[in-house]
């Protein structure tokens, strides 16, 4: 599968796919090859559908993860192997849309209070204060922290979709980052791994968030991405307009940001039920 793998990788490079997308797509196709123990280009649509069903019924994978595998396989057959007939027969599941978990401000404060180290607390504060994705906080470099009084922002390099953007750098977060830097003296990455030759891994960051959440006795679910949802929702509750929040989050479409309208508690508690408008008997 090495030659086919190289062809697929080259096709993704030509189209400017992000590194994480390339890695995920190749892993999905590798999983297909291991399942059948033969090269994917020898498979037909029925075999691929059987594999996707296996991911759902036996491996109990979420539909979003199965759809990622389907997208990777569709890319292989549609763009690399040029087999549109098979591409058409690779199904995409309808993913149930659930509202994400949102922590209150008091719960966020409790989360920070239960961090095991200064590094953990600074990392979680950075995600919440700037609305960063997991990959974005891991990739954060010291030069991305622009602390000049007339700038005060964080540069996010190559976020989702390969887009750069700027987001908030609050004075309180800057104080935390300076205290953290004086204690650990990172040289390149803001949050380096133990060896210091690269950033913390996604798994390490998710584990430290989960451990802190459990120590604070907070609701489980959602992972560290919960803090990004809280960032957007709490800004909306504070009266910040949707367009500004869209820019800070790096959303390509305002419809993605509008989901937070359903989560802002102030819009629920400040709205009167029609029952209250009825004339009493």
PASEBA-1860 file (N, C-alpha, C; in nm, 3 decimals):
! residues 281
1> XXXXXXXX> 0.083/-0.121/0.000/0.000/0.000/0.000/0.086/0.125/0.000 ~ 0.218/0.110/0.004/0.307/0.225/0.014/0.295/0.317/-0.107 ~ 0.287/0.257/-0.228/0.277/0.339/-0.349/0.143/0.414/-0.352 ~ 0.036/0.346/-0.314/-0.096/0.409/-0.310/-0.101/0.517/-0.202 ~ -0.038/0.489/-0.089/-0.032/0.586/0.019/0.039/0.714/-0.026 ~ 0.147/0.697/-0.100/0.221/0.813/-0.150/0.137/0.893/-0.250 ~ 0.064/0.823/-0.336/-0.022/0.891/-0.432/-0.130/0.972/-0.361 ~ -0.189/0.913/-0.258/-0.293/0.982/-0.183/-0.236/1.103/-0.109
9> XXXXXXXX> -0.119/1.085/-0.050/-0.055/1.196/0.021/-0.023/1.309/-0.077 ~ 0.029/1.276/-0.195/0.061/1.378/-0.295/-0.064/1.454/-0.338 ~ -0.175/1.381/-0.354/-0.300/1.446/-0.395/-0.347/1.544/-0.288 ~ -0.329/1.509/-0.162/-0.371/1.599/-0.054/-0.278/1.720/-0.044 ~ -0.148/1.698/-0.067/-0.053/1.810/-0.066/-0.087/1.909/-0.176 ~ -0.118/1.860/-0.296/-0.153/1.947/-0.408/-0.276/2.031/-0.379 ~ -0.366/1.978/-0.298/-0.490/2.050/-0.265/-0.478/2.132/-0.136 ~ -0.360/2.134/-0.078/-0.337/2.218/0.039/-0.403/2.170/0.166
17> XXXXXXXX> -0.419/2.038/0.181/-0.480/1.986/0.302/-0.392/2.015/0.423 ~ -0.455/2.040/0.538/-0.381/2.061/0.662/-0.313/1.930/0.703 ~ -0.205/1.944/0.780/-0.128/1.826/0.821/-0.214/1.727/0.899 ~ -0.299/1.779/0.988/-0.384/1.690/1.067/-0.486/1.617/0.980 ~ -0.536/1.684/0.877/-0.631/1.619/0.786/-0.563/1.508/0.708 ~ -0.442/1.535/0.659/-0.367/1.432/0.587/-0.341/1.311/0.676 ~ -0.301/1.337/0.797/-0.273/1.228/0.891/-0.398/1.145/0.919 ~ -0.511/1.214/0.939/-0.636/1.144/0.969/-0.684/1.063/0.849
25> XXXXXXXX> -0.678/1.121/0.729/-0.724/1.051/0.609/-0.640/0.926/0.583 ~ -0.509/0.939/0.596/-0.422/0.823/0.573/-0.449/0.714/0.677 ~ -0.475/0.755/0.802/-0.505/0.657/0.906/-0.636/0.584/0.876 ~ -0.735/0.657/0.826/-0.864/0.595/0.792/-0.849/0.492/0.681 ~ -0.773/0.525/0.577/-0.754/0.432/0.466/-0.668/0.314/0.509 ~ -0.572/0.338/0.596/-0.492/0.229/0.650/-0.580/0.132/0.729 ~ -0.675/0.186/0.805/-0.768/0.101/0.879/-0.850/0.012/0.786 ~ -0.892/0.067/0.673/-0.966/-0.012/0.574/-0.879/-0.124/0.519
33> XXXXXXXX> -0.754/-0.093/0.487/-0.662/-0.194/0.431/-0.635/-0.305/0.533 ~ -0.618/-0.270/0.660/-0.592/-0.370/0.763/-0.713/-0.460/0.786 ~ -0.831/-0.403/0.773/-0.953/-0.481/0.795/-0.964/-0.594/0.692 ~ -0.935/-0.562/0.566/-0.947/-0.662/0.460/-0.814/-0.731/0.427 ~ -0.704/-0.678/0.482/-0.571/-0.733/0.457/-0.536/-0.735/0.310 ~ -0.577/-0.632/0.242/-0.538/-0.613/0.102/-0.552/-0.466/0.064 ~ -0.498/-0.431/-0.048/-0.497/-0.292/-0.090/-0.639/-0.241/-0.115 ~ -0.671/-0.120/-0.069/-0.807/-0.067/-0.087/-0.850/-0.054/-0.233
41> XXXXXXXX> -0.755/-0.039/-0.325/-0.793/-0.021/-0.465/-0.850/-0.148/-0.527 ~ -0.848/-0.259/-0.452/-0.907/-0.384/-0.502/-1.049/-0.403/-0.450 ~ -1.098/-0.310/-0.370/-1.229/-0.324/-0.307/-1.339/-0.260/-0.391 ~ -1.461/-0.308/-0.371/-1.575/-0.247/-0.439/-1.661/-0.172/-0.336 ~ -1.769/-0.110/-0.383/-1.854/-0.028/-0.296/-1.917/-0.111/-0.185 ~ -1.956/-0.235/-0.216/-2.019/-0.320/-0.115/-1.923/-0.349/0.000 ~ -1.797/-0.374/-0.032/-1.697/-0.402/0.070/-1.675/-0.279/0.159 ~ -1.676/-0.163/0.099/-1.655/-0.040/0.176/-1.774/-0.014/0.268
49> XXXXXXXX> -1.894/-0.038/0.218/-2.012/-0.020/0.303/-2.011/-0.118/0.420 ~ -1.967/-0.239/0.395/-1.956/-0.339/0.503/-1.856/-0.291/0.609 ~ -1.747/-0.232/0.565/-1.646/-0.182/0.659/-1.702/-0.067/0.742 ~ -1.772/0.025/0.680/-1.831/0.137/0.754/-1.934/0.087/0.855 ~ -2.011/-0.014/0.815/-2.108/-0.074/0.908/-2.036/-0.139/1.026 ~ -1.922/-0.200/0.999/-1.839/-0.259/1.105/-1.794/-0.152/1.206 ~ -1.757/-0.035/1.157/-1.714/0.073/1.246/-1.827/0.118/1.338 ~ -1.951/0.114/1.286/-2.066/0.160/1.364/-2.112/0.053/1.462
57> XXXXXXXX> -2.132/-0.070/1.413/-2.196/-0.173/1.494/-2.100/-0.249/1.585 ~ -1.976/-0.268/1.542/-1.882/-0.348/1.620/-1.782/-0.262/1.696 ~ -1.728/-0.161/1.631/-1.631/-0.075/1.700/-1.698/0.038/1.778 ~ -1.830/0.053/1.755/-1.910/0.152/1.828/-1.854/0.295/1.812 ~ -1.807/0.325/1.693/-1.754/0.459/1.668/-1.868/0.558/1.648 ~ -1.844/0.682/1.688/-1.944/0.787/1.668/-1.963/0.811/1.519 ~ -2.084/0.858/1.484/-2.112/0.881/1.343/-2.019/0.985/1.282 ~ -1.978/1.081/1.361/-1.885/1.183/1.309/-1.752/1.119/1.269
65> XXXXXXXX> -1.706/1.023/1.349/-1.580/0.954/1.318/-1.596/0.864/1.196 ~ -1.712/0.798/1.186/-1.738/0.713/1.069/-1.745/0.799/0.943 ~ -1.804/0.917/0.954/-1.811/1.006/0.839/-1.672/1.053/0.796 ~ -1.583/1.071/0.893/-1.446/1.108/0.857/-1.380/0.996/0.776 ~ -1.403/0.871/0.818/-1.351/0.757/0.742/-1.412/0.754/0.602 ~ -1.542/0.780/0.595/-1.609/0.781/0.465/-1.552/0.890/0.375 ~ -1.526/1.008/0.433/-1.467/1.118/0.354/-1.330/1.080/0.301 ~ -1.250/1.016/0.387/-1.116/0.975/0.344/-1.123/0.874/0.231
73> XXXXXXXX> -1.213/0.777/0.242/-1.226/0.673/0.140/-1.284/0.732/0.011 ~ -1.379/0.825/0.026/-1.434/0.893/-0.091/-1.326/0.972/-0.164 ~ -1.238/1.035/-0.088/-1.128/1.109/-0.150/-1.037/1.013/-0.227 ~ -1.007/0.899/-0.165/-0.921/0.801/-0.231/-0.979/0.755/-0.364 ~ -1.107/0.717/-0.363/-1.167/0.662/-0.485/-1.205/0.771/-0.585 ~ -1.245/0.888/-0.536/-1.288/0.992/-0.628/-1.174/1.072/-0.687 ~ -1.072/1.107/-0.605/-0.966/1.196/-0.650/-0.836/1.124/-0.688 ~ -0.808/1.013/-0.621/-0.681/0.944/-0.646/-0.698/0.831/-0.747
81> XXXXXXXX> -0.796/0.744/-0.722/-0.816/0.629/-0.810/-0.908/0.659/-0.928 ~ -0.977/0.771/-0.923/-1.067/0.812/-1.033/-1.172/0.705/-1.062 ~ -1.239/0.661/-0.956/-1.347/0.564/-0.969/-1.476/0.625/-0.916 ~ -1.537/0.714/-0.995/-1.656/0.787/-0.946/-1.774/0.697/-0.913 ~ -1.785/0.582/-0.978/-1.899/0.493/-0.949/-1.893/0.444/-0.804 ~ -1.775/0.410/-0.757/-1.760/0.366/-0.617/-1.776/0.485/-0.524 ~ -1.721/0.599/-0.564/-1.732/0.721/-0.482/-1.878/0.753/-0.451 ~ -1.964/0.740/-0.552/-2.106/0.774/-0.535/-2.173/0.680/-0.434
89> XXXXXXXX> -2.128/0.556/-0.428/-2.193/0.455/-0.342/-2.137/0.450/-0.201 ~ -2.048/0.541/-0.166/-1.996/0.544/-0.029/-2.085/0.639/0.051 ~ -2.163/0.587/0.145/-2.264/0.669/0.213/-2.203/0.757/0.321 ~ -2.272/0.867/0.351/-2.239/0.956/0.462/-2.357/0.954/0.558 ~ -2.329/0.927/0.685/-2.437/0.917/0.784/-2.483/1.055/0.827 ~ -2.609/1.063/0.864/-2.662/1.186/0.922/-2.621/1.190/1.069 ~ -2.543/1.291/1.106/-2.490/1.300/1.242/-2.591/1.372/1.332 ~ -2.631/1.309/1.443/-2.723/1.377/1.536/-2.661/1.506/1.587
97> XXXXXXXX> -2.739/1.612/1.590/-2.688/1.741/1.637/-2.729/1.761/1.783 ~ -2.627/1.765/1.867/-2.650/1.784/2.010/-2.586/1.914/2.054 ~ -2.653/1.982/2.146/-2.595/2.104/2.199/-2.477/2.068/2.290 ~ -2.367/2.140/2.279/-2.251/2.109/2.362/-2.272/2.146/2.507 ~ -2.193/2.084/2.594/-2.196/2.117/2.736/-2.136/2.255/2.758 ~ -2.205/2.337/2.840/-2.155/2.470/2.873/-2.141/2.480/3.024 ~ -2.022/2.517/3.070/-1.998/2.537/3.212/-2.031/2.681/3.249 ~ -2.081/2.701/3.370/-2.108/2.836/3.418/-1.975/2.903/3.453
105> XXXXXXXX> -1.980/3.033/3.479/-1.858/3.104/3.519/-1.805/3.050/3.652 ~ -1.894/3.018/3.743/-1.851/2.962/3.871/-1.783/2.827/3.850 ~ -1.833/2.748/3.758/-1.772/2.618/3.731/-1.636/2.634/3.665 ~ -1.621/2.733/3.578/-1.491/2.761/3.518/-1.390/2.799/3.627 ~ -1.433/2.883/3.719/-1.346/2.923/3.830/-1.305/2.801/3.913 ~ -1.401/2.710/3.937/-1.372/2.589/4.013/-1.275/2.499/3.938 ~ -1.289/2.493/3.807/-1.197/2.414/3.725/-1.054/2.463/3.742 ~ -1.033/2.594/3.729/-0.899/2.649/3.742/-0.842/2.626/3.881
113> XXXXXXXX> -0.927/2.633/3.982/-0.881/2.616/4.120/-0.832/2.475/4.148 ~ -0.873/2.377/4.067/-0.834/2.237/4.089/-0.722/2.191/3.997 ~ -0.658/2.283/3.926/-0.545/2.246/3.841/-0.429/2.198/3.927 ~ -0.360/2.096/3.879/-0.253/2.035/3.959/-0.122/2.113/3.954 ~ -0.106/2.197/3.854/0.020/2.271/3.840/-0.006/2.405/3.775 ~ 0.094/2.492/3.784/0.086/2.623/3.719/0.075/2.607/3.568 ~ 0.146/2.510/3.513/0.137/2.487/3.369/-0.004/2.450/3.327 ~ -0.066/2.356/3.400/-0.201/2.311/3.365/-0.300/2.428/3.372
121> XXXXXXXX> -0.288/2.507/3.477/-0.381/2.619/3.493/-0.363/2.721/3.382 ~ -0.239/2.752/3.347/-0.213/2.851/3.242/-0.264/2.801/3.108 ~ -0.246/2.673/3.082/-0.292/2.617/2.955/-0.444/2.625/2.945 ~ -0.514/2.583/3.050/-0.661/2.586/3.047/-0.712/2.730/3.042 ~ -0.648/2.821/3.112/-0.687/2.961/3.106/-0.670/3.016/2.964 ~ -0.564/2.975/2.897/-0.538/3.021/2.760/-0.646/2.974/2.664 ~ -0.685/2.847/2.676/-0.792/2.794/2.590/-0.922/2.870/2.611 ~ -0.957/2.891/2.737/-1.083/2.959/2.768/-1.078/3.107/2.734
129> XXXXXXXX> -0.970/3.176/2.768/-0.961/3.320/2.749/-0.951/3.360/2.603 ~ -0.897/3.270/2.518/-0.877/3.304/2.377/-0.967/3.224/2.283 ~ -1.041/3.126/2.336/-1.130/3.048/2.251/-1.057/2.959/2.153 ~ -0.948/2.897/2.198/-0.864/2.818/2.108/-0.913/2.674/2.094 ~ -0.885/2.616/1.978/-0.905/2.473/1.959/-0.789/2.399/2.023 ~ -0.806/2.269/2.041/-0.702/2.187/2.101/-0.572/2.196/2.021 ~ -0.581/2.178/1.890/-0.460/2.182/1.806/-0.395/2.320/1.810 ~ -0.475/2.424/1.829/-0.422/2.560/1.828/-0.344/2.592/1.954
137> XXXXXXXX> -0.392/2.547/2.069/-0.316/2.574/2.192/-0.189/2.490/2.195 ~ -0.193/2.369/2.140/-0.072/2.287/2.134/0.034/2.351/2.044 ~ -0.009/2.413/1.935/0.085/2.470/1.837/0.129/2.612/1.872 ~ 0.080/2.667/1.981/0.108/2.807/2.016/0.258/2.827/2.042 ~ 0.314/2.930/1.978/0.455/2.964/1.996/0.467/3.096/2.072 ~ 0.583/3.116/2.134/0.603/3.237/2.213/0.584/3.363/2.129 ~ 0.625/3.358/2.003/0.613/3.475/1.915/0.468/3.505/1.877 ~ 0.377/3.411/1.907/0.235/3.434/1.878/0.169/3.521/1.985
145> XXXXXXXX> 0.235/3.542/2.096/0.180/3.624/2.205/0.227/3.768/2.181 ~ 0.138/3.853/2.131/0.173/3.992/2.100/0.121/4.080/2.214 ~ 0.215/4.118/2.302/0.177/4.183/2.428/0.199/4.333/2.430 ~ 0.236/4.393/2.317/0.251/4.539/2.314/0.118/4.604/2.349 ~ 0.120/4.714/2.426/-0.007/4.776/2.471/-0.103/4.811/2.358 ~ -0.049/4.844/2.240/-0.136/4.881/2.129/-0.176/4.762/2.043 ~ -0.134/4.639/2.083/-0.170/4.518/2.008/-0.254/4.424/2.094 ~ -0.192/4.367/2.198/-0.259/4.279/2.293/-0.349/4.176/2.224
153> XXXXXXXX> -0.286/4.081/2.155/-0.363/3.978/2.086/-0.277/3.851/2.076 ~ -0.342/3.743/2.041/-0.275/3.616/2.016/-0.295/3.581/1.869 ~ -0.186/3.549/1.801/-0.196/3.508/1.662/-0.211/3.356/1.655 ~ -0.315/3.312/1.590/-0.338/3.169/1.570/-0.291/3.135/1.429 ~ -0.189/3.053/1.421/-0.132/3.017/1.291/-0.196/2.890/1.237 ~ -0.240/2.897/1.113/-0.292/2.780/1.043/-0.394/2.704/1.127 ~ -0.500/2.775/1.165/-0.611/2.710/1.234/-0.688/2.621/1.139 ~ -0.807/2.584/1.176/-0.888/2.495/1.093/-0.907/2.556/0.955
161> XXXXXXXX> -0.886/2.474/0.852/-0.896/2.524/0.716/-0.770/2.595/0.670 ~ -0.662/2.586/0.750/-0.536/2.651/0.713/-0.539/2.802/0.721 ~ -0.626/2.857/0.806/-0.642/3.002/0.814/-0.574/3.059/0.938 ~ -0.503/3.171/0.919/-0.450/3.247/1.032/-0.557/3.343/1.082 ~ -0.550/3.375/1.211/-0.642/3.475/1.266/-0.583/3.532/1.394 ~ -0.644/3.636/1.444/-0.607/3.693/1.573/-0.723/3.674/1.669 ~ -0.689/3.652/1.795/-0.791/3.641/1.898/-0.746/3.719/2.021 ~ -0.828/3.715/2.126/-0.807/3.800/2.242/-0.686/3.760/2.326
169> XXXXXXXX> -0.617/3.859/2.379/-0.517/3.841/2.483/-0.556/3.936/2.596 ~ -0.622/3.882/2.697/-0.668/3.967/2.807/-0.551/4.000/2.899 ~ -0.555/4.114/2.968/-0.449/4.148/3.064/-0.431/4.041/3.171 ~ -0.541/3.982/3.215/-0.532/3.877/3.317/-0.460/3.754/3.264 ~ -0.490/3.716/3.140/-0.420/3.602/3.081/-0.272/3.635/3.061 ~ -0.243/3.757/3.018/-0.103/3.797/2.999/-0.025/3.785/3.130 ~ -0.086/3.825/3.240/-0.021/3.811/3.370/0.008/3.664/3.401 ~ -0.090/3.578/3.371/-0.072/3.435/3.395/0.040/3.378/3.308
177> XXXXXXXX> 0.045/3.419/3.182/0.148/3.370/3.090/0.287/3.417/3.133 ~ 0.297/3.539/3.182/0.427/3.589/3.228/0.473/3.515/3.353 ~ 0.382/3.488/3.446/0.416/3.412/3.566/0.461/3.272/3.527 ~ 0.390/3.210/3.433/0.424/3.076/3.385/0.562/3.078/3.317 ~ 0.588/3.179/3.235/0.716/3.185/3.163/0.833/3.200/3.261 ~ 0.815/3.281/3.362/0.923/3.299/3.459/0.953/3.169/3.534 ~ 0.850/3.086/3.552/0.868/2.961/3.625/0.928/2.850/3.539 ~ 0.891/2.845/3.409/0.931/2.733/3.325/1.029/2.770/3.212
185> XXXXXXXX> 1.034/2.896/3.174/1.125/2.945/3.069/1.116/2.864/2.939 ~ 0.997/2.845/2.883/0.990/2.777/2.753/1.063/2.859/2.647 ~ 1.125/2.792/2.550/1.208/2.861/2.451/1.138/2.886/2.318 ~ 1.054/2.796/2.278/0.989/2.811/2.146/0.839/2.792/2.157 ~ 0.797/2.672/2.195/0.655/2.646/2.215/0.612/2.703/2.349 ~ 0.492/2.757/2.356/0.441/2.807/2.484/0.424/2.692/2.583 ~ 0.374/2.580/2.532/0.354/2.462/2.618/0.429/2.343/2.556 ~ 0.560/2.335/2.581/0.640/2.228/2.521/0.619/2.094/2.589
193> XXXXXXXX> 0.658/1.987/2.519/0.654/1.854/2.581/0.769/1.839/2.680 ~ 0.776/1.725/2.743/0.875/1.705/2.850/1.018/1.719/2.797 ~ 1.042/1.672/2.674/1.177/1.681/2.617/1.211/1.823/2.571 ~ 1.108/1.905/2.550/1.131/2.041/2.507/1.156/2.057/2.359 ~ 1.142/1.947/2.282/1.171/1.953/2.138/1.045/1.960/2.053 ~ 0.931/1.982/2.116/0.806/1.993/2.043/0.695/2.033/2.138 ~ 0.575/2.056/2.085/0.463/2.096/2.171/0.404/1.976/2.244 ~ 0.322/2.004/2.345/0.246/1.898/2.410/0.156/1.829/2.308
201> XXXXXXXX> 0.135/1.700/2.326/0.048/1.626/2.235/-0.098/1.650/2.269 ~ -0.185/1.628/2.172/-0.329/1.640/2.193/-0.375/1.551/2.309 ~ -0.325/1.428/2.312/-0.368/1.333/2.414/-0.329/1.380/2.554 ~ -0.209/1.437/2.566/-0.164/1.485/2.696/-0.254/1.597/2.746 ~ -0.290/1.689/2.655/-0.374/1.802/2.694/-0.514/1.755/2.730 ~ -0.568/1.661/2.654/-0.701/1.608/2.687/-0.700/1.538/2.822 ~ -0.593/1.465/2.850/-0.584/1.395/2.978/-0.578/1.492/3.095 ~ -0.499/1.599/3.079/-0.488/1.694/3.190/-0.620/1.769/3.212
209> XXXXXXXX> -0.693/1.795/3.102/-0.825/1.858/3.118/-0.920/1.764/3.189 ~ -0.923/1.637/3.147/-1.013/1.540/3.209/-0.983/1.520/3.357 ~ -0.856/1.514/3.392/-0.818/1.496/3.532/-0.860/1.617/3.616 ~ -0.843/1.737/3.560/-0.880/1.859/3.632/-1.031/1.869/3.646 ~ -1.102/1.837/3.541/-1.249/1.839/3.544/-1.302/1.744/3.650 ~ -1.246/1.623/3.654/-1.292/1.525/3.752/-1.258/1.569/3.894 ~ -1.140/1.628/3.912/-1.102/1.675/4.045/-1.195/1.786/4.094 ~ -1.246/1.866/3.999/-1.337/1.975/4.033/-1.482/1.927/4.042
217> XXXXXXXX> -1.505/1.797/4.015/-1.639/1.737/4.021/-1.735/1.809/3.927 ~ -1.690/1.828/3.803/-1.772/1.893/3.701/-1.829/1.789/3.606 ~ -1.935/1.822/3.533/-1.995/1.727/3.439/-1.895/1.681/3.335 ~ -1.897/1.553/3.303/-1.807/1.498/3.203/-1.866/1.515/3.064 ~ -1.780/1.496/2.965/-1.826/1.504/2.826/-1.772/1.627/2.756 ~ -1.737/1.609/2.629/-1.697/1.721/2.547/-1.548/1.748/2.540 ~ -1.472/1.705/2.639/-1.329/1.729/2.638/-1.295/1.876/2.653 ~ -1.171/1.910/2.623/-1.125/2.046/2.643/-1.193/2.145/2.548
225> XXXXXXXX> -1.253/2.095/2.441/-1.326/2.182/2.348/-1.442/2.253/2.418 ~ -1.484/2.198/2.534/-1.588/2.261/2.614/-1.550/2.405/2.648 ~ -1.423/2.430/2.673/-1.379/2.565/2.710/-1.394/2.662/2.594 ~ -1.378/2.615/2.473/-1.400/2.700/2.355/-1.548/2.734/2.342 ~ -1.635/2.636/2.367/-1.778/2.663/2.366/-1.815/2.765/2.474 ~ -1.753/2.751/2.590/-1.780/2.844/2.700/-1.734/2.985/2.665 ~ -1.619/2.996/2.602/-1.567/3.125/2.557/-1.671/3.198/2.471 ~ -1.724/3.129/2.371/-1.820/3.191/2.279/-1.951/3.224/2.350
233> XXXXXXXX> -2.000/3.131/2.430/-2.129/3.151/2.497/-2.122/3.263/2.599 ~ -2.016/3.268/2.677/-2.002/3.372/2.779/-1.982/3.509/2.716 ~ -1.914/3.517/2.601/-1.903/3.644/2.530/-2.040/3.691/2.481 ~ -2.117/3.598/2.428/-2.250/3.632/2.379/-2.339/3.680/2.493 ~ -2.329/3.615/2.607/-2.407/3.657/2.724/-2.363/3.795/2.774 ~ -2.237/3.831/2.746/-2.186/3.962/2.788/-2.221/4.073/2.689 ~ -2.290/4.036/2.580/-2.335/4.136/2.485/-2.248/4.155/2.363 ~ -2.147/4.069/2.344/-2.062/4.079/2.225/-2.138/4.028/2.103
241> XXXXXXXX> -2.126/4.099/1.991/-2.205/4.063/1.873/-2.152/3.936/1.807 ~ -2.240/3.872/1.731/-2.207/3.744/1.668/-2.091/3.754/1.571 ~ -2.086/3.862/1.493/-1.980/3.875/1.392/-1.843/3.879/1.458 ~ -1.832/3.951/1.569/-1.704/3.958/1.640/-1.665/3.820/1.692 ~ -1.761/3.749/1.750/-1.735/3.615/1.802/-1.695/3.521/1.688 ~ -1.759/3.536/1.573/-1.724/3.455/1.456/-1.577/3.475/1.418 ~ -1.533/3.600/1.416/-1.393/3.630/1.380/-1.296/3.574/1.484 ~ -1.331/3.586/1.611/-1.243/3.537/1.716/-1.230/3.385/1.713
249> XXXXXXXX> -1.339/3.316/1.679/-1.338/3.170/1.673/-1.279/3.118/1.542 ~ -1.278/3.201/1.439/-1.228/3.156/1.310/-1.328/3.075/1.232 ~ -1.458/3.099/1.256/-1.562/3.029/1.181/-1.572/3.085/1.040 ~ -1.586/2.996/0.943/-1.600/3.041/0.805/-1.740/3.092/0.774 ~ -1.840/3.045/0.847/-1.978/3.083/0.821/-2.045/3.127/0.951 ~ -2.124/3.233/0.943/-2.192/3.285/1.062/-2.290/3.184/1.118 ~ -2.341/3.094/1.032/-2.436/2.993/1.079/-2.373/2.902/1.183 ~ -2.243/2.878/1.173/-2.174/2.796/1.273/-2.173/2.866/1.408
257> XXXXXXXX> -2.152/2.997/1.406/-2.147/3.075/1.530/-2.287/3.091/1.590 ~ -2.389/3.090/1.506/-2.525/3.114/1.554/-2.576/3.004/1.646 ~ -2.509/2.889/1.648/-2.552/2.782/1.740/-2.544/2.829/1.885 ~ -2.456/2.926/1.912/-2.439/2.972/2.050/-2.557/3.056/2.096 ~ -2.642/3.098/2.002/-2.764/3.167/2.043/-2.853/3.075/2.127 ~ -2.844/2.945/2.098/-2.926/2.848/2.173/-2.868/2.820/2.310 ~ -2.743/2.860/2.332/-2.675/2.824/2.456/-2.665/2.940/2.554 ~ -2.684/3.063/2.506/-2.670/3.180/2.592/-2.783/3.183/2.695
265> XXXXXXXX> -2.750/3.169/2.819/-2.850/3.161/2.925/-2.928/3.291/2.940 ~ -2.862/3.404/2.913/-2.929/3.533/2.929/-3.046/3.546/2.832 ~ -3.036/3.479/2.717/-3.145/3.488/2.620/-3.264/3.402/2.664 ~ -3.236/3.302/2.747/-3.345/3.219/2.798/-3.411/3.283/2.919 ~ -3.325/3.325/3.015/-3.380/3.383/3.138/-3.441/3.521/3.115 ~ -3.399/3.587/3.008/-3.452/3.721/2.981/-3.572/3.721/2.888 ~ -3.619/3.603/2.851/-3.733/3.593/2.760/-3.856/3.544/2.837 ~ -3.969/3.605/2.809/-4.093/3.570/2.879/-4.168/3.461/2.805
273> XXXXXXXX> -4.211/3.360/2.878/-4.289/3.252/2.817/-4.426/3.307/2.776 ~ -4.483/3.260/2.664/-4.616/3.306/2.625/-4.723/3.274/2.728 ~ -4.697/3.173/2.815/-4.792/3.141/2.919/-4.813/3.261/3.013 ~ -4.706/3.336/3.036/-4.715/3.450/3.125/-4.796/3.565/3.066 ~ -4.817/3.559/2.935/-4.888/3.667/2.867/-5.039/3.647/2.863 ~ -5.079/3.525/2.904/-5.223/3.496/2.901/-5.295/3.571/3.015 ~ -5.419/3.606/2.987/-5.501/3.670/3.089/-5.544/3.569/3.193 ~ -5.517/3.593/3.323/-5.553/3.494/3.426/-5.703/3.468/3.425
281> X> -5.745/3.344/3.461/-5.887/3.310/3.468/-5.955/3.386/3.582
END
